[in-house]
Amino acid sequence: MEIRGLLTIASQVTKNIVQRIRQEVNVVLRCRLWCLALVLFTPKSHNLQIDDALIAATSITMDIELITYNVSDFRFIHKIKLYQFS
């Protein structure tokens, strides 16, 4: 294989890696923003703990259903999809 062909392949692989890293960073940043918003704007009466805020933020960011024994810990979060594990 020519050097030029190898450089083209290496360039494409590098572009794919950079694109994947950007996507992952985007997800992490969105998750952090959701967590911050939940902590700052959830009324204190709900007693939202930081670990629950991180779990909820991840569920919302990834658009996945949260399966939990403690639905009441998350019920007040409007954008979350909950499933009661029993």
Secondary structure, DSSP 8 states (H G I E B T S, - for coil): --HHHHHHHHHHHHHHHHHHHHHHHHHHHHHHHHHHHHHHHS-GGG---HHHHHHHHHHHHHT--EEES-GGGTTT-TT--EEE--
